[in-house]
Amino acid sequence: MKSDTQLQTDVIDELNFEPSINAAQIGVVAKNGIVTLSGCVNTYSEKWNAERATLRVSGVKALAVEMEVTLLGLSKRTDTDIARAAESVLEWTSFLPNKSVKLMVEDGWITISGEVDWDYQREAAADAVRYLMGVTGVSNNVTIKAKVASEVIKTDIEAALKRRASRDAQAIVVEVQGNNVTLSGKVHSWSERDLATHSAWCSPGVHNVKDKMVIS
């Protein structure tokens, strides 16, 4: 198990290694596997990338985000401009069925809603608007409308875990109630935990994934 000092150093090094982040603007504190990021960044995409980079580091059990997005100069956009740009990029996103996603913008924060068939389409919608200039945050309220039998979902997820995470597959328990999946058990890193949840989301018909896994 890493010490707090070692974990803090590893996160700082990972942030410095990520070219899309100005690590000098981000403060890092680690305590008992919980990492807190603070400071101000100039774009929401930089904030998002800092979060993703931190979660890649071995030993990170949880992440607290206290960063703020402070737009400078030409980066500022009106909500109308952001809405117009977001609507256009969603229309041009090949993964999304036409007119399947709606959006609302308030103080630079984009909220998307609607229904799609797959989780990758739901994520594609958020990815499409996340990097637009002037965006301060994204809430993804898009839902999945496909319906599949619970036993089929459970079988698909367990098979995917064996293919993708053989080390942890036997230690992960999959419970399915309707279209809701709960994952519990132990994994060895946040990346393996993320891989398990991604495997669950890839199964058709899954509406919600509850992560109760513990990093050992």
N, CA and C of each residue as an Amber inpcrd file, in Angstrom:
protein
   648
   0.8430000  -1.1990000   0.0000000   0.0000000   0.0000000   0.0000000
   0.8790000   1.2500000   0.0000000   0.5350000   2.2110000  -0.8580000
   1.3360000   3.4240000  -0.9530000   1.0880000   4.3430000   0.2400000
   2.1320000   5.0640000   0.6170000   1.9680000   6.0980000   1.6320000
   1.2590000   7.2970000   0.9960000   0.7320000   8.1900000   1.8400000
   0.0740000   9.3960000   1.3330000   1.0370000  10.2300000   0.5060000
   2.2770000  10.3180000   0.9670000   3.2800000  11.1120000   0.2540000
   3.5740000  10.5250000  -1.1220000   3.7220000   9.2020000  -1.1930000
   4.0050000   8.5540000  -2.4670000   2.8280000   8.7000000  -3.4330000
   1.6080000   8.5450000  -2.9080000   0.4250000   8.6740000  -3.7620000
   0.3020000  10.0970000  -4.2900000   0.5530000  11.0820000  -3.4270000
   0.5120000  12.4740000  -3.8610000   1.5410000  12.7270000  -4.9600000
   2.7420000  12.1960000  -4.7800000   3.8050000  12.3690000  -5.7760000
   3.4200000  11.7230000  -7.1020000   2.8420000  10.5240000  -7.0390000
   2.4620000   9.8200000  -8.2600000   1.3660000  10.5660000  -9.0190000
   0.4030000  11.1310000  -8.2940000  -0.6670000  11.8880000  -8.9520000
  -0.1090000  13.1500000  -9.5940000   0.7620000  13.8530000  -8.8870000
   1.3800000  15.0630000  -9.4450000   2.1690000  14.7200000 -10.7040000
   2.9180000  13.6250000 -10.6540000   3.6970000  13.2020000 -11.8230000
   2.7850000  12.8640000 -13.0050000   1.6510000  12.2110000 -12.7220000
   0.7140000  11.8510000 -13.7920000   0.0840000  13.1040000 -14.3970000
  -0.2350000  14.0790000 -13.5740000  -0.7900000  15.3400000 -14.0700000
   0.2280000  16.0750000 -14.9280000   1.4830000  16.0610000 -14.4980000
   2.5410000  16.6940000 -15.2920000   2.7770000  15.9580000 -16.6050000
   2.5330000  14.6500000 -16.6020000   2.7570000  13.8390000 -17.8010000
   1.6580000  14.0390000 -18.8370000   0.4710000  14.4670000 -18.3830000
  -0.6710000  14.6610000 -19.2840000  -0.5620000  16.0320000 -19.9680000
  -0.3390000  16.0760000 -21.2980000  -0.0820000  17.3520000 -21.9810000
  -1.2750000  18.2980000 -22.0310000  -2.4910000  17.8020000 -21.8250000
  -3.6720000  18.6650000 -21.9080000  -3.9470000  19.4090000 -20.6050000
  -3.0740000  19.2190000 -19.6080000  -3.2820000  19.8030000 -18.2810000
  -2.1340000  20.7340000 -17.9200000  -2.4740000  21.8880000 -17.3330000
  -1.4640000  22.7600000 -16.7300000  -1.4000000  22.4000000 -15.2530000
  -0.5340000  21.4440000 -14.9290000  -0.4860000  20.8870000 -13.5780000
  -0.1160000  21.9210000 -12.5240000   0.5570000  23.0030000 -12.9270000
   0.9650000  24.0330000 -11.9700000  -0.2430000  24.7160000 -11.3330000
  -1.4140000  24.6370000 -11.9660000  -2.6140000  25.2880000 -11.4460000
  -3.4210000  24.3820000 -10.5100000  -2.9840000  23.1370000 -10.3550000
  -3.7840000  22.1590000  -9.6180000  -3.0630000  21.7140000  -8.3510000
  -3.7570000  21.8140000  -7.2290000  -3.2160000  21.3310000  -5.9650000
  -3.6450000  19.8950000  -5.7210000  -2.7740000  19.1050000  -5.1160000
  -3.0460000  17.6870000  -4.8770000  -2.7990000  17.3460000  -3.4110000
  -3.7890000  16.7470000  -2.7700000  -3.6510000  16.2550000  -1.4020000
  -4.1080000  14.8080000  -1.3860000  -3.3480000  13.9410000  -0.7180000
  -3.7150000  12.5260000  -0.6110000  -3.7740000  12.1150000   0.8510000
  -4.8260000  11.3940000   1.2120000  -4.9640000  10.8900000   2.5710000
  -5.7630000   9.5940000   2.5530000  -5.1090000   8.5250000   2.9910000
  -5.7460000   7.2100000   3.0730000  -6.3540000   6.7600000   1.7450000
  -5.6580000   7.0630000   0.6540000  -6.1150000   6.6450000  -0.6650000
  -7.1060000   7.5850000  -1.3140000  -7.5510000   8.6090000  -0.5930000
  -8.4830000   9.6010000  -1.1390000  -7.6910000  10.8180000  -1.6010000
  -7.8310000  11.1560000  -2.8680000  -7.0920000  12.2790000  -3.4510000
  -8.0360000  13.4570000  -3.6580000  -7.6020000  14.6370000  -3.2480000
  -8.3740000  15.8630000  -3.4520000  -7.6270000  16.7710000  -4.4210000
  -8.3220000  17.1840000  -5.4790000  -7.7710000  18.1260000  -6.4490000
  -8.4020000  19.4950000  -6.2160000  -7.5820000  20.5350000  -6.1700000
  -8.0870000  21.8840000  -5.9610000  -7.4020000  22.8430000  -6.9360000
  -7.8480000  24.1090000  -6.9150000  -7.2560000  25.1070000  -7.7910000
  -8.2120000  25.5350000  -8.8870000  -7.7080000  26.3460000  -9.8050000
  -8.5010000  26.8590000 -10.9310000  -7.8870000  26.4240000 -12.2500000
  -8.7330000  26.0030000 -13.1790000  -8.2810000  25.6600000 -14.5250000
  -9.0460000  26.5230000 -15.5150000  -8.5440000  26.6140000 -16.7500000
  -9.0920000  27.5640000 -17.7110000 -10.2000000  26.9950000 -18.5940000
 -10.3600000  25.6650000 -18.6020000 -11.4110000  25.0420000 -19.4020000
 -11.9900000  23.8420000 -18.6590000 -13.2220000  23.5150000 -18.9850000
 -13.8330000  22.3340000 -18.3830000 -13.1370000  21.0670000 -18.8510000
 -12.6780000  21.0460000 -20.1010000 -11.9890000  19.8590000 -20.6050000
 -10.7130000  19.5890000 -19.8150000 -10.0280000  20.6500000 -19.3840000
  -8.8230000  20.4640000 -18.5720000  -9.1850000  19.8710000 -17.2060000
 -10.2730000  20.3370000 -16.6260000 -10.7520000  19.7910000 -15.3540000
 -11.0890000  18.3040000 -15.5230000 -11.7950000  17.9720000 -16.5740000
 -12.1750000  16.5870000 -16.8470000 -10.9460000  15.7010000 -17.0360000
  -9.9810000  16.1860000 -17.8150000  -8.7720000  15.4020000 -18.0690000
  -7.9440000  15.2160000 -16.8040000  -7.9550000  16.2140000 -15.9240000
  -7.2400000  16.0850000 -14.6460000  -7.8750000  14.9980000 -13.7900000
  -9.1930000  14.9400000 -13.7920000  -9.8970000  13.8970000 -13.0320000
  -9.5600000  12.5160000 -13.5900000  -9.6140000  12.3760000 -14.9180000
  -9.3190000  11.0770000 -15.5520000  -7.8760000  10.6570000 -15.2810000
  -6.9420000  11.6080000 -15.3600000  -5.5270000  11.2970000 -15.1330000
  -5.3050000  10.8140000 -13.7100000  -5.9550000  11.4600000 -12.7440000
  -5.8040000  11.0720000 -11.3440000  -6.3160000   9.6560000 -11.1070000
  -7.4500000   9.3210000 -11.7040000  -8.0370000   8.0010000 -11.5030000
  -7.2220000   6.8870000 -12.1480000  -6.3220000   7.2470000 -13.0530000
  -5.4440000   6.2390000 -13.6660000  -4.3430000   5.7780000 -12.7190000
  -4.0650000   6.5450000 -11.6950000  -2.9380000   6.2640000 -10.8120000
  -3.2830000   5.1240000  -9.8550000  -2.4150000   4.1580000  -9.7840000
  -2.6030000   3.0280000  -8.8720000  -2.5970000   3.5100000  -7.4220000
  -3.5410000   3.0160000  -6.6440000  -3.6230000   3.3900000  -5.2380000
  -4.6900000   4.4090000  -4.9280000  -5.2570000   5.0470000  -5.9650000
  -6.3250000   6.0190000  -5.7540000  -7.6330000   5.2650000  -5.5220000
  -8.2070000   5.4330000  -4.3360000  -9.4560000   4.7490000  -3.9900000
 -10.6780000   5.6310000  -4.2170000 -10.5010000   6.9290000  -4.0790000
 -11.6040000   7.8670000  -4.2730000 -11.0250000   9.2300000  -4.6460000
 -11.8600000  10.0420000  -5.2970000 -11.4130000  11.3500000  -5.7620000
 -12.4050000  12.4200000  -5.3320000 -11.8990000  13.4770000  -4.6830000
 -12.7080000  14.6450000  -4.3360000 -12.2410000  15.8020000  -5.2250000
 -13.1810000  16.4500000  -5.9020000 -12.8340000  17.5040000  -6.8580000
 -13.2880000  18.8540000  -6.3250000 -12.3210000  19.7220000  -6.0640000
 -12.6050000  21.0760000  -5.5980000 -12.0640000  22.1170000  -6.5720000
 -11.8000000  21.6800000  -7.8030000 -11.3220000  22.5960000  -8.8330000
 -12.4560000  23.4700000  -9.3610000 -12.1210000  24.6600000  -9.8030000
 -13.0810000  25.5600000 -10.4300000 -12.6200000  25.8860000 -11.8440000
 -13.5870000  26.0930000 -12.7350000 -13.2850000  26.4820000 -14.1080000
 -13.4270000  27.9940000 -14.2200000 -12.3390000  28.6720000 -14.5350000
 -12.3360000  30.1290000 -14.6890000 -12.0010000  30.4620000 -16.1430000
 -13.0040000  30.8940000 -16.8850000 -12.8120000  31.1960000 -18.3040000
 -12.1340000  32.5530000 -18.4640000 -11.1840000  32.6180000 -19.3730000
 -10.4220000  33.8420000 -19.5900000 -10.6440000  34.3900000 -20.9990000
 -10.7710000  35.6920000 -21.1040000 -10.7850000  36.3740000 -22.3890000
 -11.7030000  35.7780000 -23.4290000 -11.1190000  35.3600000 -24.5530000
 -11.8790000  34.8570000 -25.6920000 -12.5480000  33.5190000 -25.4150000
 -12.2040000  32.8660000 -24.3060000 -12.8250000  31.5860000 -23.9740000
 -14.2730000  31.7490000 -23.5180000 -14.6410000  32.9700000 -23.0960000
 -15.9970000  33.2020000 -22.6170000 -16.9750000  33.2290000 -23.7900000
 -18.1300000  32.5840000 -23.5950000 -19.1770000  32.5460000 -24.6110000
 -20.5290000  32.7310000 -23.9250000 -21.4900000  33.2860000 -24.6510000
 -22.8390000  33.3830000 -24.1030000 -23.4880000  32.0030000 -24.1430000
 -24.5160000  31.8310000 -23.3170000 -25.2260000  30.5590000 -23.3110000
 -25.8390000  30.2640000 -24.6750000 -26.2800000  31.3200000 -25.3660000
 -26.8570000  31.1410000 -26.7020000 -25.8190000  30.6100000 -27.6800000
 -24.6090000  31.1680000 -27.6340000 -23.5310000  30.7050000 -28.5150000
 -23.1750000  29.2510000 -28.2180000 -23.0840000  28.9210000 -26.9200000
 -22.7320000  27.5510000 -26.5300000 -23.8260000  26.5860000 -26.9790000
 -25.0940000  26.9690000 -26.7730000 -26.2090000  26.1000000 -27.1670000
 -26.2060000  25.8570000 -28.6680000 -25.9430000  26.9060000 -29.4410000
 -25.9170000  26.7710000 -30.8930000 -24.7910000  25.8370000 -31.3340000
 -23.6060000  25.9950000 -30.7250000 -22.4640000  25.1380000 -31.0770000
 -22.7150000  23.6950000 -30.6580000 -23.2840000  23.5100000 -29.4510000
 -23.5500000  22.1560000 -28.9550000 -24.5880000  21.4480000 -29.8150000
 -25.6100000  22.1750000 -30.2260000 -26.6400000  21.5870000 -31.0820000
 -26.0460000  21.1160000 -32.4060000 -25.1470000  21.9070000 -32.9460000
 -24.5140000  21.5510000 -34.2200000 -23.6290000  20.3170000 -34.0820000
 -22.8240000  20.2670000 -33.0090000 -21.9000000  19.1400000 -32.8480000
 -22.6490000  17.8510000 -32.5610000 -23.7650000  17.9270000 -31.8420000
 -24.5770000  16.7340000 -31.5980000 -25.2050000  16.2390000 -32.9000000
 -25.6150000  17.1720000 -33.7310000 -26.2140000  16.8110000 -35.0200000
 -25.2060000  16.1080000 -35.9220000 -23.9280000  16.4750000 -35.7710000
 -22.8760000  15.9060000 -36.6280000 -22.1890000  14.6990000 -35.9930000
 -22.6060000  14.2880000 -34.8050000 -22.0060000  13.1180000 -34.1510000
 -22.6110000  11.8440000 -34.7260000 -21.7920000  11.0480000 -35.3810000
 -22.3020000   9.9020000 -36.1350000 -22.9000000   8.8120000 -35.2490000
 -22.4850000   8.7310000 -33.9850000 -22.9840000   7.6890000 -33.0900000
 -24.4340000   7.9100000 -32.6770000 -24.9530000   9.1300000 -32.8250000
 -26.2500000   9.4750000 -32.2530000 -27.3670000   9.4490000 -33.2950000
 -28.4840000   8.8110000 -32.9670000 -29.6620000   8.8980000 -33.8370000
 -30.1190000  10.3560000 -33.9380000 -30.6390000  10.7330000 -35.0640000
 -31.0390000  12.1150000 -35.2980000 -32.0760000  12.5830000 -34.2830000
 -31.8330000  13.7420000 -33.6860000 -32.7550000  14.3900000 -32.7410000
 -33.0110000  13.5580000 -31.4780000 -32.0950000  12.6790000 -31.1290000
 -32.3050000  11.8310000 -29.9550000 -31.8920000  12.5180000 -28.6550000
 -31.0780000  13.5610000 -28.7480000 -30.5600000  14.2350000 -27.5570000
 -30.9360000  15.7090000 -27.5760000 -31.4590000  16.1810000 -26.4440000
 -31.7880000  17.5940000 -26.2860000 -30.8130000  18.2160000 -25.2860000
 -30.7080000  19.5340000 -25.2940000 -29.7510000  20.1800000 -24.3960000
 -30.2940000  21.4730000 -23.8170000 -29.7170000  21.8460000 -22.6790000
 -30.0150000  23.1070000 -22.0250000 -28.6980000  23.6840000 -21.5130000
 -28.5300000  24.9920000 -21.6140000 -27.3020000  25.6520000 -21.1660000
 -27.6440000  26.7510000 -20.1760000 -26.9700000  26.7400000 -19.0260000
 -27.1560000  27.7770000 -18.0210000 -25.8060000  28.1250000 -17.4050000
 -25.3840000  29.3780000 -17.5830000 -24.0870000  29.8510000 -17.0770000
 -22.9380000  28.9660000 -17.5720000 -23.0370000  28.5350000 -18.8240000
 -21.9730000  27.7200000 -19.4150000 -22.0780000  26.2390000 -19.1330000
 -22.9910000  25.8430000 -18.2440000 -23.1540000  24.4320000 -17.8720000
 -24.1870000  23.7900000 -18.8000000 -23.7700000  22.7250000 -19.4930000
 -24.6470000  22.0420000 -20.4380000 -25.2910000  20.8280000 -19.7740000
 -26.6090000  20.7240000 -19.8870000 -27.3390000  19.5370000 -19.4480000
 -27.9530000  18.8840000 -20.6790000 -27.6030000  17.6170000 -20.9140000
 -28.1650000  16.9110000 -22.0540000 -29.1570000  15.8600000 -21.5600000
 -30.2060000  15.6240000 -22.3420000 -31.2360000  14.6540000 -21.9840000
 -31.7290000  13.9740000 -23.2570000 -32.5920000  12.9660000 -23.0740000
 -33.1120000  12.2180000 -24.2100000 -32.9620000  10.7340000 -23.9900000
 -33.2190000   9.9400000 -25.0340000 -33.1180000   8.4900000 -24.9510000
 -32.3000000   7.9410000 -26.1130000 -31.4270000   6.9810000 -25.8010000
 -30.6370000   6.2960000 -26.8290000 -30.6830000   4.7940000 -26.5520000
 -30.1550000   4.0060000 -27.4570000 -30.2190000   2.5480000 -27.3290000
 -29.0620000   1.9530000 -26.5300000 -27.9100000   2.6520000 -26.5160000
 -26.7020000   2.0830000 -25.9210000 -25.9960000   3.1080000 -25.0410000
 -25.2210000   2.6080000 -24.0710000 -24.4600000   3.5100000 -23.2110000
 -23.3620000   4.2410000 -23.9710000 -22.7580000   3.5990000 -24.9900000
 -21.6970000   4.2880000 -25.7360000 -22.2620000   5.5150000 -26.4520000
 -23.5430000   5.4750000 -26.8440000 -24.1660000   6.6390000 -27.4580000
 -24.3850000   7.7310000 -26.4110000 -24.7540000   7.3140000 -25.2320000
 -24.9250000   8.2600000 -24.1170000 -23.6140000   8.9800000 -23.8140000
 -22.5210000   8.2100000 -23.7660000 -21.2120000   8.8000000 -23.5000000
 -20.7340000   9.6650000 -24.6760000 -21.0640000   9.2520000 -25.8910000
 -20.6650000  10.0170000 -27.0730000 -21.2980000  11.4040000 -27.0630000
 -22.5400000  11.4880000 -26.5890000 -23.2160000  12.7750000 -26.5090000
 -22.4840000  13.7230000 -25.5640000 -22.0620000  13.2050000 -24.3990000
 -21.3260000  14.0320000 -23.4390000 -19.9570000  14.4160000 -23.9830000
 -19.2750000  13.4660000 -24.6160000 -17.9580000  13.7490000 -25.1860000
 -18.0360000  14.8210000 -26.2620000 -19.1380000  14.8290000 -27.0150000
 -19.2710000  15.7660000 -28.1280000 -19.3010000  17.2150000 -27.6600000
 -19.9070000  17.4720000 -26.4940000 -20.0610000  18.8580000 -26.0270000
 -19.0390000  19.2480000 -24.9690000 -18.3360000  18.2760000 -24.4130000
 -17.4400000  18.5400000 -23.2890000 -16.2990000  19.4960000 -23.6420000
 -15.8300000  19.4400000 -24.8730000 -14.6350000  20.2030000 -25.2460000
 -14.9510000  21.5010000 -25.9710000 -16.2090000  21.9110000 -25.9850000
 -16.5640000  23.1680000 -26.6270000 -16.0810000  24.3560000 -25.8040000
 -15.6610000  25.3970000 -26.4740000 -15.1840000  26.5940000 -25.7890000
 -16.3180000  27.2600000 -25.0200000 -16.0280000  27.6630000 -23.7990000
 -17.0140000  28.3490000 -22.9780000 -17.7780000  27.4480000 -22.0410000
 -17.6350000  26.1420000 -22.1770000 -18.3570000  25.1920000 -21.3280000
 -17.7140000  25.1350000 -19.9420000 -18.5330000  25.2020000 -18.9010000
 -18.0200000  25.1320000 -17.5300000 -18.3440000  23.8050000 -16.8540000
 -19.2280000  23.0060000 -17.4530000 -19.5700000  21.7060000 -16.8850000
 -20.5830000  20.9970000 -17.7650000 -20.7230000  19.6900000 -17.5670000
 -21.6780000  18.8910000 -18.3500000 -22.4090000  17.9300000 -17.4220000
 -23.7410000  17.9190000 -17.4880000 -24.5620000  16.9260000 -16.7940000
 -25.1930000  16.0270000 -17.8490000 -24.9550000  14.7370000 -17.7120000
 -25.4550000  13.7770000 -18.7040000 -26.6980000  13.0770000 -18.1500000
 -27.8770000  13.5430000 -18.5740000 -29.1470000  12.9510000 -18.1500000
 -29.7810000  12.0920000 -19.2370000 -29.0040000  11.7310000 -20.2400000
 -29.5020000  10.8630000 -21.3030000 -29.7390000   9.4620000 -20.7330000
 -30.8590000   8.8450000 -21.0830000 -31.1970000   7.5220000 -20.5810000
 -31.1480000   6.4930000 -21.7110000 -31.1560000   5.2190000 -21.3100000
 -31.0900000   4.1140000 -22.2670000 -32.4580000   3.4380000 -22.3180000
 -32.9810000   3.2450000 -23.5150000 -34.3540000   2.7610000 -23.6380000
 -34.4710000   1.2720000 -23.9410000 -33.3870000   0.6190000 -24.3000000
 -33.4700000  -0.8060000 -24.6520000 -33.8470000  -1.6440000 -23.4440000
 -34.6030000  -2.7200000 -23.6760000 -35.0020000  -3.6280000 -22.6080000
 -34.5860000  -5.0520000 -22.9650000 -33.8560000  -5.6700000 -22.0590000
 -33.3760000  -7.0380000 -22.2620000 -33.6240000  -7.8170000 -20.9780000
 -33.8540000  -9.1220000 -21.0800000 -34.1000000  -9.9560000 -19.9080000
 -32.9160000  -9.8990000 -18.9480000 -33.1990000  -9.8950000 -17.6380000
 -32.1620000  -9.7770000 -16.6100000 -31.1200000 -10.8820000 -16.7110000
 -31.5600000 -12.1220000 -16.9650000 -30.6110000 -13.2310000 -17.0180000
 -29.6660000 -13.1060000 -18.2040000 -30.1300000 -12.4920000 -19.2940000
 -29.2650000 -12.2650000 -20.4540000 -28.2080000 -11.2210000 -20.1210000
 -28.6250000 -10.1580000 -19.4330000 -27.6860000  -9.1070000 -19.0320000
 -26.5960000  -9.6840000 -18.1340000 -26.9910000 -10.4610000 -17.1310000
 -26.0430000 -11.0450000 -16.1860000 -25.0410000 -11.9500000 -16.9070000
 -25.5200000 -12.7810000 -17.8080000 -24.6350000 -13.6870000 -18.5570000
 -23.6570000 -12.9120000 -19.4230000 -24.1450000 -11.8720000 -20.0950000
 -23.2880000 -11.0590000 -20.9620000 -22.1840000 -10.3650000 -20.1690000
 -22.5400000  -9.8080000 -19.0100000 -21.5570000  -9.0770000 -18.2040000
 -20.4960000 -10.0280000 -17.6550000 -20.9180000 -11.1720000 -17.1260000
 -19.9580000 -12.1250000 -16.5750000 -19.0030000 -12.6340000 -17.6490000
 -19.5150000 -12.8510000 -18.8570000 -18.6540000 -13.2870000 -19.9620000
 -17.6600000 -12.1920000 -20.3340000 -18.1170000 -10.9420000 -20.3360000
 -17.2280000  -9.8280000 -20.6680000 -16.1400000  -9.6610000 -19.6210000
 -16.4840000  -9.8400000 -18.3320000 -15.4920000  -9.7250000 -17.2670000
 -14.4060000 -10.7880000 -17.4060000 -14.7830000 -11.9910000 -17.7830000
 -13.8020000 -13.0580000 -17.9610000 -12.8750000 -12.7530000 -19.1260000
 -13.4080000 -12.1330000 -20.1700000 -12.5770000 -11.7910000 -21.3340000
 -11.6200000 -10.6470000 -21.0240000 -12.0970000  -9.6730000 -20.2700000
 -11.3550000  -8.4220000 -20.1240000 -10.5720000  -8.3050000 -18.8260000
 -11.0380000  -8.9390000 -17.7740000 -10.4060000  -8.7680000 -16.4570000
 -10.2920000 -10.1180000 -15.7730000  -9.5450000 -11.0090000 -16.3650000
  -9.4670000 -12.3790000 -15.8530000  -8.9450000 -12.4350000 -14.4200000
  -8.0720000 -11.5030000 -14.0450000  -7.4910000 -11.5070000 -12.6960000
  -8.5570000 -11.2850000 -11.6340000  -9.5300000 -10.4060000 -11.9430000
 -10.5230000 -10.0330000 -10.9520000 -11.9000000 -10.6200000 -11.2190000
 -12.0630000 -11.2910000 -12.3540000 -13.4000000 -11.7380000 -12.7570000
 -14.0700000 -12.6040000 -11.6910000 -13.3110000 -13.5040000 -11.0810000
 -13.8940000 -14.4110000 -10.0940000 -14.2500000 -13.7030000  -8.7930000
 -13.6420000 -12.5410000  -8.5560000 -13.8740000 -11.8260000  -7.2960000
 -14.9800000 -10.7840000  -7.4180000 -15.5170000 -10.5970000  -8.6170000
 -16.5640000  -9.6060000  -8.8380000 -17.9250000 -10.2960000  -8.9000000
 -18.8430000  -9.8080000  -8.0880000 -20.1970000 -10.3700000  -8.0380000
 -21.1340000  -9.4670000  -8.8350000 -21.8880000 -10.0620000  -9.7590000
 -22.8200000  -9.3290000 -10.6010000 -24.2470000  -9.6380000 -10.1670000
 -24.9790000  -8.6090000  -9.7790000 -26.3870000  -8.7620000  -9.4270000
 -27.2210000  -7.8990000 -10.3680000 -28.2780000  -8.4760000 -10.9200000
 -29.1300000  -7.7620000 -11.8720000 -30.5730000  -7.7890000 -11.3930000
 -31.1620000  -6.6060000 -11.3100000 -32.5840000  -6.4700000 -11.0090000
 -33.2070000  -5.6150000 -12.0990000 -33.9670000  -6.2590000 -12.9800000
 -34.5220000  -5.5380000 -14.1160000 -33.4050000  -5.0660000 -15.0230000
 -33.3020000  -3.7490000 -15.1810000 -32.2490000  -3.1650000 -16.0130000
 -31.1400000  -2.5210000 -15.1800000 -31.1480000  -2.7960000 -13.8750000
 -30.1630000  -2.2070000 -12.9810000 -29.1380000  -3.2560000 -12.5470000
 -27.8600000  -2.8940000 -12.6170000 -26.7710000  -3.8170000 -12.3040000
 -26.0040000  -3.3170000 -11.0810000 -25.6990000  -4.2260000 -10.1660000
 -24.8540000  -3.9090000  -9.0150000 -23.6060000  -4.7760000  -9.0730000
 -22.4450000  -4.1410000  -9.0170000 -21.1700000  -4.8450000  -9.0020000
 -20.5610000  -4.7320000  -7.6100000 -20.1750000  -5.8590000  -7.0310000
 -19.5260000  -5.8560000  -5.7200000 -18.3350000  -6.8150000  -5.7490000
 -17.5640000  -6.8340000  -4.6760000 -16.3670000  -7.6600000  -4.6300000
 -15.1160000  -6.8050000  -4.5880000 -13.9680000  -7.4300000  -4.8440000
 -12.6870000  -6.7350000  -4.7400000 -11.9650000  -6.6840000  -6.0840000
 -11.3200000  -5.5210000  -6.3410000 -10.4360000  -5.3590000  -7.4900000
  -9.1020000  -4.8210000  -6.9850000  -8.0970000  -4.8000000  -7.8560000
  -6.7510000  -4.4230000  -7.4180000  -6.3580000  -2.9920000  -7.7580000
  -7.1580000  -2.3160000  -8.6090000  -6.8200000  -0.9420000  -8.9720000
  -8.0640000  -0.2460000  -9.4980000  -7.9790000   1.0910000  -9.5660000
  -9.1060000   1.8540000 -10.0950000  -9.3280000   1.5290000 -11.5660000
  -8.2590000   1.2800000 -12.3220000  -8.4110000   0.9640000 -13.7400000
  -9.1760000  -0.3430000 -13.9350000  -8.9360000  -1.3460000 -13.0680000
  -9.6690000  -2.6030000 -13.1460000 -11.1320000  -2.3990000 -12.7430000
 -11.3350000  -1.5280000 -11.7790000 -12.6990000  -1.1830000 -11.3630000
 -13.4420000  -0.5030000 -12.5110000 -12.7540000   0.4100000 -13.1830000
 -13.3490000   1.1180000 -14.3100000 -13.6530000   0.1520000 -15.4490000
 -12.7550000  -0.8060000 -15.6730000 -12.9600000  -1.7970000 -16.7180000
 -14.1910000  -2.6470000 -16.4270000 -14.3960000  -2.9910000 -15.1570000
 -15.5540000  -3.7950000 -14.7740000 -16.8590000  -3.0260000 -15.0000000
 -16.8940000  -1.7480000 -14.5900000 -18.1100000  -0.9600000 -14.7870000
 -18.3710000  -0.7300000 -16.2700000 -17.2990000  -0.5350000 -17.0390000
 -17.4590000  -0.3620000 -18.4890000 -18.0340000  -1.6260000 -19.1170000
 -17.5750000  -2.7860000 -18.6590000 -18.1000000  -4.0570000 -19.1640000
 -19.5920000  -4.1700000 -18.8870000 -20.0070000  -3.7170000 -17.7110000
 -21.4280000  -3.7620000 -17.3650000 -22.2390000  -2.8290000 -18.2540000
 -21.7060000  -1.6230000 -18.4770000 -22.4280000  -0.6550000 -19.3020000
 -22.5250000  -1.1020000 -20.7570000 -21.5940000  -1.9350000 -21.2060000
 -21.5890000  -2.3800000 -22.6020000 -22.6780000  -3.4030000 -22.8980000
 -23.2810000  -3.9510000 -21.8690000 -24.3390000  -4.9320000 -22.0840000
 -25.6230000  -4.2150000 -22.4830000 -26.2810000  -4.6440000 -23.5680000
 -27.4980000  -3.9630000 -24.0230000 -28.6130000  -4.0550000 -22.9880000
 -29.3090000  -2.9340000 -22.7940000 -30.4370000  -2.9100000 -21.8670000
 -30.1150000  -2.4300000 -20.4760000 -28.8320000  -2.2280000 -20.1680000
 -28.4550000  -1.7460000 -18.8340000 -28.7810000  -0.2650000 -18.7060000
 -29.5670000   0.0960000 -17.6960000 -29.9460000   1.4850000 -17.4720000
 -29.1130000   2.1390000 -16.3790000 -28.6440000   1.3300000 -15.4330000
 -27.9070000   1.8940000 -14.3060000 -26.9150000   0.8750000 -13.7720000
 -25.7120000   1.3280000 -13.4190000 -24.6900000   0.4620000 -12.8280000
 -24.2960000   1.0330000 -11.4730000 -24.5170000   0.2470000 -10.4170000
 -24.1370000   0.6640000  -9.0700000 -22.8250000  -0.0250000  -8.7110000
 -21.8270000   0.7740000  -8.3970000 -20.4870000   0.2690000  -8.1240000
 -20.2720000   0.1510000  -6.6100000 -20.2470000  -1.0920000  -6.1130000
 -19.9590000  -1.3420000  -4.7010000 -18.6350000  -2.0920000  -4.5420000
 -17.8180000  -2.0870000  -5.5750000 -16.5300000  -2.7850000  -5.5320000
 -15.5550000  -2.0560000  -4.6170000 -14.6550000  -2.8330000  -4.0370000
 -13.6490000  -2.2850000  -3.1240000 -12.2610000  -2.5510000  -3.7070000
 -11.4100000  -1.5350000  -3.6790000 -10.0370000  -1.6860000  -4.1460000
  -9.1890000  -2.2170000  -3.0110000  -8.5970000  -3.4110000  -3.2070000
  -7.7960000  -4.0280000  -2.1560000  -6.3210000  -3.7930000  -2.4000000
